[in-house]
Every structure is written in structure tokens, then in C-alpha cells.
Amino acid sequence: MKFPGSVLVSLVLFVAETAAALCLSGAYRAAGDRMWQWLTLLFALLPCALVQLSLVFIHRDVSRDRPLVLLLHLLQLGPLVRCVEVFYIYFHAGRVEEPYVSITKKRQMPKDGYSEEIEKEVGQAEGKLCTHRSAFSRASVIQAFLGSAPQLTLQLYICVLQQEITAARSVFMVLSLLSIVYGALRCNILAIKIKYDDYDVSVKPAAYLCIFMWRSFEIATRVTVLVLFSSVLQIWTLPVVLVNFFGFFFYPWILFWQSKSPFPENIEKALSRVGTTIVLCLLTFLYAGINMFCWSAVQVKLSDPDLINKSQNWYRLTVYYMLRFIENAFLLLMWYIYKTDIYLYVCAPLLVLQLLIGYCMAVLFMLVFYQFCHPCKKLFSSSISEGLLSCFKFLCFICKPPKSTILTDKAEVKSENTDEAWSSSKTIDSQKGNPHQSVSSNA
């Protein structure tokens, strides 16, 4: 039985970030910055409430007679209780013989074109631990992109405006960045396990390192670009954020309406149609929040029974990173044009170059992960290099003018050249004929 390290890491980040947010909020109150105080509290308490809601929903505590657990969730102590329960199950597993076990069948990764199916006995304790790991993974994603990402953006914005980085604020920003990167990492692992649920997936340390570097560069550069742009063009910040957010929020719904599929009814039996709609809206809300800051490895597909698109779409990945790079470059250009005196001692061209290189480094680590370190790369119908090559060929085909237009242009040029050659030859003949006419007339 695996040690529940992911549960412990999620709890440590959750408690540390919440405590740091409360301390920093108290510091803002002492300094008289009421607006920064309330915004810091909002970005700290809202994800806490959503984390409690997700844990209660996954464990179905409402339908079970557990009033003490529900009370602790209302007091925002749900993750602590769940972590204690996880380690109690882990350390007491095997001491008492379980009444029954379930048998799961998983396929191994193909070797030499063959894939063996293995059976594994899963006891009640291991099944409960698996449920807890899954719940904490989803809670980490919610905490990262609905709390830590806005919090990091806010604190970096305050540092830029006040031109000061205090010790408490720097520690808080480091914790927020770690929380976001960890949430993005869990999102990647969740996507792999959901897409390849029939296979026994084992993620190697090299894959974790690639994902960590990829997400660190991507998120750090994205947050810095948004902060720089918002510090000089505050009026245009809201339209940029709303277009990004609502674009990703409505995208799964547009695809769902185009597919003309029936409304999903199998999410939770106890939920009514209104409750199912609320859950789906929260899911797409989280999906939009993730894509605001980085690529969402999990693609929402409302017409699928699992609500996840399990196909590997290299074209969508390529389009996302191309558009995001163009957007970041445009926002940096606007910042460079309209930068104020607070950036007087900042080398603006060097900063722009560093941020663009940082984003390219994120793309590089992403390519290395999908090409060499992905645990299920043997199951890909095409590699990332082949997929990107086909995407670029398709984009070049779109940008290339139609063949008929090229042939028409060539025909026109050819006819013009023929006319010019005919007229020039006629002129030469006429010039050659004139001396003969004058000689004959003289004779």
C-alpha cells in the first residue's frame, strides 16, 4: 500500500497558505490598507469554502449520518479531519482481516506490441485511501486556480505599486506559486489516470520534474505579464480577464450544444436537474480558471459520460500555446509603450525578452514531457513531434493562397510577358525595315 504523501503535501500547502493569508491580511489592516485586506481575505476564504464543498460532495457526507464531520467542514477544518482519517486507515491497514476484497483488472504498458492484463486484489482500506487521494487531488486543483492564482497576482500587483517586497509578502507569494504548480501537476496526473483508466500507470520522477519545470515557467511568466499590463492599463485589465475567462467558460457549453447530446443525468443520483446544472457550471468555472493561467491537461466534454475528453488533440494544444504566446507578447508590448515612472530603473527590453524566453522554456519542457517522459507515450497514435508537424502543415495550408489563384496569376504574368516580347520583336522588325526603305527610295 502506497504512503499517502500527496494527501500530506496538499494539507501542508493548504494550511500554510491559509495561515500566511490571515497573517498578511492582519498586516494590511494594521497599515490601514483596507482594500488589500479584504481582497486577501476573499481570495483565501472563497477557495477554502469550495474545497470543503468538493470534499463533502466526493465522500457523499450529506447522505450519510456524520454530523460531526459536517460541522468540522463548516468550520473550515475538513482537510484536517480527512488527513487524520487517511493516516488512521493507513497505519491500521492489515491489522484486521478484511471481510471481502474487490478484484481490479489493469493492462500493463505494451511491450513489443503486446499488453498483458493483470488482476489485483484491492481491500477496503486501499479503496478508501484511493478515494481520499482522488478527493485531495481535486481539492488541490480548486485551491490552486481559484485561490492561489488570484492571490499571487494580487500580491505581486501590490508589490509593483508599492515598489516594495516585504518578507511576509515574499513568503506568501512563494507558497502561492508552489500551490499553483502543485495543483497543475495534480491536474496533469488526473488527466493521465482518467484517460488511461484501463492501464496500470506509473509516473516516474523524471516526468514529475518535467511537469514541475513546465508549469513553473508557464505560470510565473503568465502572472508577471498580467501584473505588468494591469499596472499601466488598469482600465483594459477587466476586458482582457473577462474575455479570457468567459471564452473558456462557454467553450464546453458551445461544443455540448453543437453535439445535440442529451443532458447529463449520471453525475450523482441524488442530484436534481438544477443541482446537476450547478455542478456542471462549477466544473466549467474551474476549467476556465485553469486555462486563464496555464494549459488545462483535462479537457471538459459535457457530452461524454465521464465529462472528460479522452482523445489526445495535438491541434488544440498547439493553437492554445500559439495564441497564448501572441497574447503575452501583445500585453508586454502595451506595457512597454505605456510604462510609467515606477519602471524607471527597470531595463524594459531585457525584462520583455526574459519573459518571452521563460514562456518558450515552458513550451520546451512540455515538449520533452510528451515526447520522452509521458508514462503512456506508447499508447499515442502519433508522437508530439508528428502531431505538431501536422498542425504546422495544416496552418501553413490555411495561410497559403488557393492553387487556382496562383495558376491565374502565373497565366496573367505569362501572357503579359508574351505580349511584351511580341511588341518588342515587332518594334525591332520595324526598326530593321526602315533603313532598307530609305535605301530603296534613294536608289
Secondary structure as the mmCIF struct_conf table of DSSP 4:
data_model
#
loop_
_struct_conf.conf_type_id
_struct_conf.id
_struct_conf.beg_label_comp_id
_struct_conf.beg_label_asym_id
_struct_conf.beg_label_seq_id
_struct_conf.end_label_comp_id
_struct_conf.end_label_asym_id
_struct_conf.end_label_seq_id
HELX_RH_AL_P HELX_RH_AL_P1 GLY A 5 ALA A 31
TURN_TY1_P TURN_TY1_P1 GLY A 32 GLY A 32
HELX_RH_AL_P HELX_RH_AL_P2 ARG A 34 HIS A 59
TURN_TY1_P TURN_TY1_P2 ARG A 60 ARG A 60
TURN_TY1_P TURN_TY1_P3 VAL A 62 SER A 63
BEND BEND1 ARG A 64 ASP A 65
HELX_RH_AL_P HELX_RH_AL_P3 PRO A 67 LEU A 74
TURN_TY1_P TURN_TY1_P4 LEU A 75 GLN A 76
HELX_RH_AL_P HELX_RH_AL_P4 GLY A 78 HIS A 92
TURN_TY1_P TURN_TY1_P5 ALA A 93 ARG A 95
BEND BEND2 VAL A 96 VAL A 96
BEND BEND3 PRO A 99 PRO A 99
STRN STRN1 SER A 102 ARG A 107
HELX_LH_PP_P HELX_LH_PP_P1 GLN A 108 PRO A 110
STRN STRN2 LYS A 111 LYS A 111
TURN_TY1_P TURN_TY1_P6 ASP A 112 GLY A 113
STRN STRN3 TYR A 114 TYR A 114
STRN STRN4 GLU A 117 VAL A 122
HELX_RH_AL_P HELX_RH_AL_P5 GLN A 124 GLN A 143
HELX_RH_PI_P HELX_RH_PI_P1 ALA A 144 SER A 148
HELX_RH_AL_P HELX_RH_AL_P6 ALA A 149 GLN A 162
TURN_TY1_P TURN_TY1_P7 GLN A 163 GLN A 163
HELX_RH_AL_P HELX_RH_AL_P7 ALA A 167 LYS A 195
TURN_TY1_P TURN_TY1_P8 TYR A 196 ASP A 198
STRN STRN5 TYR A 199 TYR A 199
HELX_RH_AL_P HELX_RH_AL_P8 PRO A 205 VAL A 232
HELX_RH_AL_P HELX_RH_AL_P9 GLN A 234 SER A 259
TURN_TY1_P TURN_TY1_P9 LYS A 260 LYS A 260
HELX_LH_PP_P HELX_LH_PP_P2 SER A 261 PRO A 264
BEND BEND4 ILE A 267 ILE A 267
TURN_TY1_P TURN_TY1_P10 LYS A 269 ALA A 270
HELX_RH_AL_P HELX_RH_AL_P10 ARG A 273 PHE A 293
BEND BEND5 CYS A 294 CYS A 294
BEND BEND6 ALA A 297 VAL A 298
HELX_LH_PP_P HELX_LH_PP_P3 GLN A 299 GLN A 299
STRN STRN6 VAL A 300 VAL A 300
TURN_TY1_P TURN_TY1_P11 LEU A 302 SER A 303
BEND BEND7 ASP A 304 ASP A 304
TURN_TY1_P TURN_TY1_P12 PRO A 305 ASP A 306
BEND BEND8 LEU A 307 LEU A 307
STRN STRN7 ILE A 308 ILE A 308
BEND BEND9 SER A 311 SER A 311
HELX_RH_AL_P HELX_RH_AL_P11 TRP A 314 TYR A 338
HELX_RH_3T_P HELX_RH_3T_P1 ASP A 341 TYR A 343
TURN_TY1_P TURN_TY1_P13 LEU A 344 TYR A 345
BEND BEND10 VAL A 346 VAL A 346
HELX_RH_AL_P HELX_RH_AL_P12 ALA A 348 VAL A 368
HELX_RH_PI_P HELX_RH_PI_P2 PHE A 369 CYS A 373
TURN_TY1_P TURN_TY1_P14 PRO A 375 CYS A 376
HELX_RH_3T_P HELX_RH_3T_P2 LYS A 377 LEU A 379
BEND BEND11 SER A 381 SER A 382
HELX_RH_AL_P HELX_RH_AL_P13 ILE A 384 CYS A 399
BEND BEND12 LYS A 400 LYS A 400
HELX_LH_PP_P HELX_LH_PP_P4 PRO A 401 PRO A 402
HELX_RH_AL_P HELX_RH_AL_P14 LYS A 403 ASN A 442
#
